[in-house]
Amino acid sequence: MPSRRALVVIGVQHAMVALAHRGAETVAAIAGLSERARAAGVPVVTVLHRGADLVPGTEP
C-alpha cells in the first residue's frame, strides 16, 4: 500500500504569536517542518480561519 502523508497546519495567525507561549519558537518549528515536508515531496495543507473580523487579502 502506498504511503499517504501530509503536513496539516491549522490556525496559525500572526496576531496571536505575541500572545502565545513560545510563539516565535512555534512559528519557526512550523516553518522548518513545512520546508522539510515540501523538500520530501509531502503536501503541506494550511487551514486558515475566516471570519467577519478578518479582512480578505491581509496576512493571516
Secondary structure, DSSP 4 states (H G I P E B T S, - for coil): ------EEEE---HHHHTTSTTHHHHHHHHHHHHHHHHHTT--EEEE----TTS-TTS--
